[in-house]
Amino acid sequence: MLYCLMDDHARTGTELSAVASIGASTASAHLDRLLKAHLIRVVAQGRHRYYSLAGPGVARILEGLCAIAGATGPRFTTNTPDRLRIARTCYDHIAGSLGVLLHDRLLELKWISDTGADGNYSISEKGAKRLREMGIETMELESHRRRVAFGCLDWSERRCHIAGSLGAAILNLARKRKWLVRDLDGRGLTASAFGRRELGRHFGLDDW
């Protein structure tokens, strides 16, 4: 049920019980425990109660657990479906090979730099200028209570993708401008031909 909520869509208890293939009463008991553990939150709307992850921190832990669970063995070979491995959401930012490429490219371009504190990144003056040109106001990102940017371990690539308010802003921009389209009921992201060109133009991402 937790991984079902990784696409940042709220769902009812009935929907989550169907996902987990368990009865409604069992699902209700699980959801109650998850609420008490502060892993999810619930919003009542009319007769329905909608559940979602408590925040991006929970999503990051789930993504990390996936990586740890599959990290054993002499050589890593992913069994992630190609569609999800290429691009998907991790709560509110881009995961998969595209997310990892963005993370690496932002460092290569020196738009972000490692602060040396808990894996956090700071946005450089050069990065702030280029991001503003794309429509991302970095001063607004830095005013948020959440971390601006950090590496989130990707479960299919076993490397970091870009997370934090910067990662969320990039995904929001990509979806708003139709560079990426999210599956109606899932975490998969599909890039349009126009989107691939724009990602290449802005970030220098050509082969992915």
N, C-alpha and C positions, 0 to 999 in steps of 0.2 A: 504494500500500500504506500509506503514511503517513496519507493522508486517511481511509482506511478505519478506522484505529485512533483517529481523533479522537473516537469515541463512548465511549472509555475501556473498551472490551471487548478482552480479549486474544484473539488468533487464532493458529491454527497456520500453518506455512509453506504447507501445502496449500491452506488457505482463502485465504491472501493471494495465492498464485499464480493461483487462480481469479478473484479480484477484478481482478488486473492482466492477466489473459488471457495469461499467459506460462507456460513450462514450469517444472517443479519445480526443475530444476538452475539455471535462470536466476534464479528467485525466491530460491533459497538463496544465490547469489552476491550478489544485491542486499541481502538481509538481513544477510549477513556484513559488507558495507560499512557498512550503517546501524548495526550494533552497534559497529563500530570507530570510527564517528563519534559515538558516544554519543547517537544520536537515538532509539534503541529499546532495550528490555531484553528479556531472555528468561528464562523460568522453565521448568525441566524437570519434568514430572509424568508418571511412568510412561514410556511409550514416546514421549510427545508433548512438543514444545517449543512454548510459548505466548509469542507476541510482543506487546508493548504499547509505547506511547510512553514515552520515558524520563522524562517528567514534564510538568507544565503549561506549563513554559517552551517546550518544543518545540511544544506545541499553539498557544501564542500566536504563535510565529513562523510556523507554517503558516497560521493565520488571517490574519495580517498580509500574507503573500505573496499570498493570495487577493485581498485588498483592493487591493494594489499592482497586481496583474496586470489588474484590471478598472477601474482608476482613470483610465485615459487617455480622452481625448475631451472635447468641450465640455460635455457634460451626462451625468450618470450615470443609467443606466437598468438596473435589475437584471433578470437573467434567471433568478434563483433560484426554484425551485418554491415556490408559496405556502406549502405545508405546512412547508418548511424555513425559509422566510423569517420566518414568524410566530414560531416557537419551535423551538429545537434545542439540543443540547448542544455546547459547545466544551470538549472534555475533561471537566472535572467542574463546569462552571458553565453558566449559561443564556446562549445567544446568540440572534440574530435580533431582530426588533422588540421582543419582550418583554424580552429582556436589555438592550437599549438604553433602553427605557422605565424599567426598574428602576434602571439607572445614573443616569438623569436625575432620577428621582423621589427617590432617596436623597440626591442633592445638594440638590434643592429643599426637602426636608423637613429639611435640615441634620443628617441622621443621620451623614453622612460629610463630610469637608472635604479639600480639596487641601493636601497638605503642602508642595508646591513642590519635591519631590525625586523625580525620575524618574517622575513621574506617579502617585506613591503617594497613597493616601487614608488618613486616620485616622478612627476612629470616635468621634463626639462622645459626651458624657455622655447627651444626649437619645437619640441613636441606640442606645447601649448599653442604656438602660432599655427602649426599645421592642422591641429585638431579644430581650432577655431575656424579655419578656412573651410573645413568640412561641415561645420555647424555644431560642434561640440564645445560648449563653454566650460573650460577646465576650472575656472574659479568657482563655478556652481558645483562641480563635482567635489571640490575640496571643502565646500561648506556642508556637505552631507556628514552624517554621523558615522557612516560606514567607512571602511578602508577605501582609499582612492584606487589603488591597484596592487595586485599581488598575484603570485603564481599559484594556480589551483591544479593539483595533480589530476591528470586526465586518465580515466580508467581504461580507455582503449589504446591510448598511445604510450602510457606510462611516462609521460613527460608533462610539463606544466602548460596549461592554457591561461589566458589573461582573464582575471576576475576582478571583483571590486566594482566601484561606481563607474570606473572607466570601461571595464568590460561590458557592463550593463548599457552604458551610453552607446558603445559601438554596435551592439546588437540592436538596440532601439533605432539607431540611425539606419542600419542596414535593412531592417524590416520596414521602416517608414518610407524609405526610398525604393523599396521593392528589389533590393539587391539580393535579399534572402527571404524566402517564404517558408513559414513553419507549417508542418503538417497539422491538419485540423484536429486530430486526436493523437498526439504523440510528440516526441521530442525532435524528430528529424527536421533538418533545414535543407532547402533546395535553393541553389543559386541559379538565377536567370542568366542568360547570355549577357544581358546588360550588366547584371550584378558582378559577374566575373570580370568584365572589362573595368568596371568602376573600382573593384577591390584591387585589381592590378594597377590601375592609374594612381590610386591614393596610397596604397601600401606596398606596391611592387610585388604583389602576389600573382605569379603567372601559372605555375604548374602545381595544381592541387586537385 
